Amino acid sequence: MPTVLIVDDDIHARLILGKHVERLGYTPLEASNAREALALLYGEAAVPVDIVITDVWMPGMSGIDLLKAVRERTPELPVAMISARATLSSSLEAINSGAFAYITKPFRSEEIAQVLERGMQRIEEVRLHKALGQDFAHLAQVERRLQTINSSADREMLSSLIAGLRHELGNIVSAIVLNLEVLRQSRDLPEAMREHLEDLQASANDLSALIARFRDYPQTESLNAEVDLHEVVIAAIDVVRSRPSAARVEISYESGEEPIWVRGAEPQLKRAVLNLLDNAVEAARQRVQVSLVEGYGRVLLKIADDGQGVSHEVLENAFLPNTTTKLREGFTRGLGLGLFITRMVVSLHGGSIQLQNLPEGGALALIEFPLHSKAG
């Protein structure tokens, strides 16, 4: 069970808070003053602690001073403040010094439960932050490996990809620590805010998956496989249709019945098509139209929606990192990696991609690949 260190010079306050903490499934640990707490945290007989809850006003070393000392040594350790004499200045000082919560006495059991839940969420954010830091290190190794790639064009594209992913890793750390925490401050989250929270979490998961997928990418042999683009598009459409978010949208598909062969890696091609379909469904009012057209040794994939179209600013920077087409009620959704990754996948498969607004409204994504004649 997670251990909660309770710091208060009032023995009765420690006893009551300890009972609450224990009832909620945590292990309480008590300290009668700040210096005793520091000894438990960092002394020779230090005890592992997950969350600290400390009174603000204590003789000698105050709770604010304890908070600052903890932040200097272990900034990732969540510290909450509690006080019977809360003032605006003390509250601001606590928050500015790094406290993740500030509650007043007498407190209610549900308040303590919320504080502990938020503390555990903060621990999870730190864990994810560290995991992403490991991805930083791995990406640096991949970047050094670029020197062994013979094609300068591939090297340039992969360098751009890695630089973009590194940039996005920094963004996701900020997104998790700031945006998710802001949303969780509210006790009654509106549905739109909850949806935003879920989107950010999904983006974090997608980013980790994308990094893992691109660590050793590209592998020459994977790009030489014979792939039926017709089947790839159908599979991607089936995935999108199965999602609740697509229930309000009609997705139509036009193509011949014969296979359309290209050379490439099927999982990456499917991911690229899924990214474009997700964007189209997100933007559409009622319809998304998909088509595959062959001609002159090329195949053209068209994905059109009947939404409001894309702003001029997004249109100019659509395939750059940190640009997203997902904007609802003032909230930017996602992390802006989808179109960037899509462009890199298309380029590495010898294709090209465009995004434009339609005269009648809505947006159109165009991907062009070289056709391949299947052997035999």
C-alpha positions as MATLAB code, in Angstrom:
seq = 'MPTVLIVDDDIHARLILGKHVERLGYTPLEASNAREALALLYGEAAVPVDIVITDVWMPGMSGIDLLKAVRERTPELPVAMISARATLSSSLEAINSGAFAYITKPFRSEEIAQVLERGMQRIEEVRLHKALGQDFAHLAQVERRLQTINSSADREMLSSLIAGLRHELGNIVSAIVLNLEVLRQSRDLPEAMREHLEDLQASANDLSALIARFRDYPQTESLNAEVDLHEVVIAAIDVVRSRPSAARVEISYESGEEPIWVRGAEPQLKRAVLNLLDNAVEAARQRVQVSLVEGYGRVLLKIADDGQGVSHEVLENAFLPNTTTKLREGFTRGLGLGLFITRMVVSLHGGSIQLQNLPEGGALALIEFPLHSKAG';
ca = [
       0.000    0.000    0.000;
       1.273    3.531   -0.713;
       2.724    5.303    2.331;
       1.484    8.768    3.315;
       3.667   10.864    5.633;
       1.495   13.083    7.896;
       3.356   16.058    9.405;
       1.576   18.071   12.129;
       2.548   19.300   15.587;
      -1.005   18.551   16.816;
      -1.170   14.896   17.896;
      -4.964   14.825   17.630;
      -4.842   16.166   14.050;
      -2.300   13.469   13.135;
      -4.482   10.775   14.713;
      -7.644   11.871   12.874;
      -5.896   12.282    9.520;
      -4.103    8.972    9.998;
      -7.441    7.189   10.522;
      -8.797    8.741    7.316;
      -5.688    7.744    5.365;
      -5.765    4.173    6.684;
      -9.487    3.801    5.949;
      -8.795    4.814    2.331;
      -6.294    1.989    1.903;
      -2.992    3.818    2.496;
      -0.318    3.321    5.161;
      -0.012    6.375    7.465;
       3.376    7.499    8.793;
       3.530   10.339   11.348;
       5.990   13.136   12.147;
       5.407   15.775   14.830;
       7.459   18.489   13.090;
       9.230   19.308    9.834;
      12.706   18.241   10.973;
      11.416   14.863   12.087;
       9.767   14.521    8.678;
      13.062   15.288    6.905;
      14.781   12.647    9.007;
      12.170   10.076    7.976;
      12.542   11.080    4.344;
      16.316   11.512    4.038;
      17.967   10.313    7.267;
      20.038    7.182    7.843;
      16.864    5.192    8.566;
      14.879    6.767    5.725;
      11.462    5.273    4.975;
      10.006    5.106    1.425;
       7.170    7.649    1.197;
       4.742    8.162   -1.691;
       2.836   11.287   -0.582;
       3.433   13.964    2.074;
       0.606   15.864    3.787;
       1.900   18.617    6.060;
       0.407   21.342    8.208;
       1.419   24.864    7.190;
       1.794   26.458   10.610;
       4.246   24.597   12.860;
       6.789   25.827   15.434;
      10.350   26.175   14.204;
      10.392   24.984   10.603;
       7.069   25.682    8.873;
       5.265   23.444    6.442;
       6.196   25.818    3.612;
       9.876   25.454    4.540;
       9.434   21.671    4.593;
       7.801   21.808    1.167;
      10.729   23.810   -0.250;
      13.264   21.384    1.261;
      11.469   18.399   -0.248;
      11.228   20.086   -3.632;
      14.989   20.655   -3.625;
      15.830   17.029   -2.903;
      12.992   15.046   -4.490;
      10.929   17.369   -6.684;
       8.831   14.444   -7.930;
       7.483   13.647   -4.413;
       3.880   14.969   -4.137;
       3.359   17.330   -1.176;
      -0.076   18.568   -0.059;
      -0.657   21.349    2.480;
      -3.304   21.471    5.211;
      -4.105   24.334    7.579;
      -6.696   25.596   10.042;
      -5.639   29.224    9.371;
      -5.564   29.365    5.594;
      -4.913   32.773    4.078;
      -4.672   33.841    0.467;
      -0.959   34.591    0.821;
      -0.157   31.246    2.442;
      -2.186   29.384   -0.161;
      -0.423   31.145   -3.033;
       2.987   30.600   -1.454;
       2.275   26.889   -1.052;
       1.084   26.443   -4.621;
       3.938   28.530   -6.034;
       6.411   26.457   -4.025;
       5.148   23.259   -5.610;
       2.302   21.948   -3.441;
      -0.173   19.943   -5.530;
      -3.091   20.537   -3.108;
      -4.124   22.894   -0.279;
      -7.054   22.070    2.018;
      -8.341   23.634    5.234;
      -9.300   22.164    8.588;
     -11.770   20.791    9.459;
     -11.502   18.571    6.406;
     -13.924   15.957    5.111;
     -13.065   12.370    4.281;
     -13.912   12.905    0.596;
     -11.463   15.819    0.470;
      -8.655   13.618    1.756;
      -9.639   10.913   -0.735;
      -9.418   13.420   -3.597;
      -6.039   14.703   -2.417;
      -4.600   11.186   -2.206;
      -6.027   10.257   -5.600;
      -4.450   13.336   -7.171;
      -1.173   12.526   -5.447;
      -1.163    9.047   -6.975;
      -1.975   10.582  -10.365;
       1.037   12.853   -9.938;
       3.190    9.781   -9.253;
       1.893    8.181  -12.467;
       2.740   11.350  -14.412;
       6.296   11.219  -13.071;
       6.542    7.560  -14.060;
       5.442    8.376  -17.604;
       7.852   11.315  -17.694;
      10.734    8.983  -16.829;
       9.606    6.431  -19.405;
       9.596    9.110  -22.069;
      13.055   10.163  -20.932;
      14.250    6.659  -21.774;
      12.795    7.150  -25.248;
      14.864   10.353  -25.542;
      18.009    8.321  -24.914;
      16.994    5.646  -27.410;
      16.250    8.233  -30.084;
      19.739    9.659  -29.623;
      21.160    6.204  -30.357;
      18.997    5.930  -33.473;
      20.191    9.328  -34.643;
      23.819    8.199  -34.375;
      22.933    5.125  -36.430;
      21.819    7.361  -39.274;
      25.466    7.689  -40.248;
      25.358    4.086  -41.519;
      22.472    4.737  -43.931;
      23.678    5.055  -47.512;
      20.864    7.157  -48.977;
      21.247   10.843  -48.131;
      17.533   11.364  -48.830;
      16.561    8.679  -46.309;
      19.031   10.130  -43.818;
      17.562   13.610  -44.199;
      13.999   12.408  -43.777;
      14.854   10.253  -40.779;
      16.759   13.115  -39.169;
      13.674   15.273  -39.584;
      11.502   12.522  -38.141;
      13.675   12.051  -35.073;
      13.989   15.786  -34.500;
      10.223   16.082  -34.693;
       9.659   13.205  -32.290;
      12.136   14.680  -29.839;
      10.282   17.983  -30.058;
       6.973   16.249  -29.420;
       8.379   14.356  -26.450;
       9.045   17.673  -24.783;
       5.522   18.789  -25.607;
       3.924   15.700  -24.182;
       5.722   16.114  -20.865;
       4.296   19.623  -20.628;
       0.883   18.427  -21.778;
       0.700   15.709  -19.129;
       2.041   17.784  -16.258;
       0.065   20.940  -17.041;
      -3.084   20.170  -19.041;
      -4.082   16.976  -17.277;
      -3.448   18.501  -13.870;
      -5.569   21.550  -14.711;
      -8.435   19.318  -15.763;
      -8.179   17.186  -12.641;
      -8.440   20.206  -10.358;
     -12.170   20.339  -11.061;
     -14.367   18.142   -8.917;
     -17.205   18.198  -11.468;
     -15.596   17.773  -14.858;
     -17.884   18.779  -17.750;
     -18.194   16.146  -20.447;
     -16.239   18.252  -22.964;
     -13.365   18.616  -20.500;
     -13.409   14.904  -19.720;
     -13.245   14.163  -23.447;
     -10.238   16.477  -23.730;
      -8.564   14.640  -20.863;
      -9.134   11.306  -22.585;
      -7.762   12.673  -25.888;
      -4.561   13.844  -24.237;
      -4.085   10.492  -22.542;
      -4.737    8.692  -25.839;
      -2.206   10.967  -27.554;
       0.368   10.133  -24.895;
      -0.178    6.428  -25.475;
      -0.019    6.877  -29.257;
       3.222    8.813  -28.989;
       4.901    6.080  -26.980;
       3.714    3.502  -29.510;
       4.919    5.592  -32.437;
       8.348    6.025  -30.907;
       8.637    2.279  -30.350;
       7.558    1.648  -33.933;
      10.075    4.081  -35.415;
      13.076    3.178  -33.279;
      14.488    0.859  -35.955;
      12.652    2.369  -38.912;
      13.103    2.127  -41.830;
      14.234   -1.426  -42.424;
      14.999   -1.895  -46.093;
      13.405   -5.316  -46.351;
      10.129   -4.070  -44.820;
       9.780   -1.423  -47.528;
      10.154   -3.967  -50.335;
       7.111   -6.080  -49.493;
       4.268   -6.293  -52.031;
       1.192   -4.680  -50.484;
      -2.364   -4.481  -51.810;
      -3.278   -0.841  -51.097;
      -6.925   -1.657  -51.759;
      -6.921   -4.102  -48.826;
      -5.009   -1.639  -46.633;
      -7.644    1.060  -47.175;
     -10.547   -1.342  -46.562;
      -8.934   -2.556  -43.312;
      -8.394    1.035  -42.119;
     -11.994    1.982  -42.923;
     -13.272   -1.046  -40.990;
     -11.254    0.021  -37.944;
     -12.594    3.583  -38.057;
     -16.205    2.456  -38.624;
     -16.031    0.308  -35.477;
     -15.262    3.321  -33.283;
     -18.110    5.101  -31.444;
     -16.852    8.475  -32.693;
     -17.645    7.443  -36.294;
     -21.259    6.419  -35.621;
     -22.611    9.787  -36.806;
     -20.555    9.774  -40.043;
     -21.188    7.872  -43.282;
     -17.920    6.603  -44.792;
     -18.132    5.659  -48.468;
     -15.428    3.966  -50.532;
     -14.968    3.805  -54.306;
     -12.427    1.586  -56.042;
     -12.179   -1.274  -58.497;
     -12.286   -4.857  -57.296;
      -8.796   -5.734  -58.518;
      -5.776   -5.504  -56.150;
      -3.711   -2.316  -56.347;
      -0.096   -3.282  -55.666;
       2.507   -0.973  -54.149;
       5.833   -1.679  -52.466;
       6.095   -0.925  -48.780;
       5.373   -1.901  -45.187;
       1.705   -2.724  -44.601;
       1.514   -1.681  -40.898;
       2.990    1.764  -41.614;
       0.756    2.305  -44.644;
      -2.313    1.347  -42.620;
      -1.297    3.720  -39.822;
      -0.942    6.567  -42.329;
      -4.397    5.919  -43.791;
      -5.896    5.650  -40.286;
      -4.424    9.037  -39.339;
      -6.090   10.688  -42.324;
      -9.399    8.902  -41.750;
      -9.442    9.891  -38.085;
      -8.913   13.535  -39.026;
     -11.653   13.366  -41.685;
     -14.190   11.771  -39.308;
     -13.331   14.321  -36.626;
     -13.981   17.203  -39.050;
     -16.949   15.773  -40.963;
     -20.543   16.861  -40.493;
     -22.120   13.801  -42.084;
     -19.912   12.212  -44.751;
     -16.380   11.066  -45.501;
     -15.628    9.934  -49.063;
     -12.649    7.668  -49.839;
     -11.486    6.606  -53.286;
      -8.546    4.914  -55.044;
      -7.775    5.878  -58.664;
      -5.082    4.311  -60.886;
      -3.359    5.929  -63.858;
       0.015    6.510  -65.544;
       1.857    4.142  -63.218;
       0.556    5.864  -60.111;
      -2.303    5.373  -57.646;
      -4.129    8.279  -56.007;
      -5.835    7.919  -52.619;
      -8.447   10.614  -51.882;
     -10.025   11.193  -48.470;
     -12.579   14.039  -48.369;
     -14.858   15.314  -45.594;
     -17.820   17.723  -45.626;
     -16.683   19.770  -42.623;
     -15.662   23.404  -42.336;
     -12.281   22.984  -43.971;
      -8.869   23.804  -42.520;
      -7.628   27.233  -41.456;
      -5.006   28.957  -43.605;
      -2.416   28.704  -40.807;
      -2.936   24.970  -40.307;
      -2.984   24.381  -44.060;
       0.448   25.999  -44.449;
       1.987   23.985  -41.583;
      -0.130   20.835  -41.705;
       2.772   18.386  -42.018;
       5.063   20.015  -39.460;
       5.381   18.710  -35.874;
       3.025   20.215  -33.298;
       0.349   21.115  -35.864;
      -3.089   19.627  -35.277;
      -6.361   19.931  -37.157;
      -8.321   18.944  -34.047;
      -9.786   22.022  -32.385;
     -13.072   22.014  -30.507;
     -14.523   24.796  -28.340;
     -11.146   26.411  -27.850;
      -9.338   23.208  -26.865;
      -6.546   21.862  -29.054;
      -6.861   18.100  -29.110;
      -4.028   15.687  -29.725;
      -0.317   16.470  -30.039;
       0.075   17.267  -33.737;
       1.985   14.134  -34.719;
      -0.511   12.399  -37.008;
       0.014   14.321  -40.250;
       3.746   14.644  -39.642;
       4.140   10.881  -39.252;
       1.845   10.315  -42.244;
       3.993   12.502  -44.481;
       7.169   10.692  -43.422;
       5.616    7.275  -44.085;
       4.370    8.389  -47.505;
       7.752    9.906  -48.430;
       9.661    6.801  -47.416;
       7.350    4.797  -49.681;
       8.171    7.002  -52.675;
       4.887    8.893  -52.545;
       3.640   12.432  -51.986;
       0.828   13.947  -49.919;
      -1.231   17.134  -50.114;
      -3.940   18.701  -47.980;
      -6.340   21.267  -49.429;
      -9.738   22.845  -48.870;
     -12.607   21.985  -51.201;
     -14.533   24.809  -52.944;
     -17.850   23.434  -51.666;
     -16.498   23.142  -48.106;
     -14.574   20.497  -46.274;
     -10.990   19.278  -46.686;
      -9.334   16.850  -49.075;
      -6.226   14.732  -48.403;
      -4.433   13.392  -51.475;
      -1.783   10.655  -51.363;
       0.004    9.449  -54.486;
       2.081    6.261  -54.643;
       3.949    4.576  -57.496;
       2.183    1.423  -58.694;
       3.963   -1.927  -58.565;
       3.317   -4.842  -60.913;
       3.063   -7.967  -58.766;
       5.455  -10.690  -59.879;
       3.803  -13.716  -61.420;
];
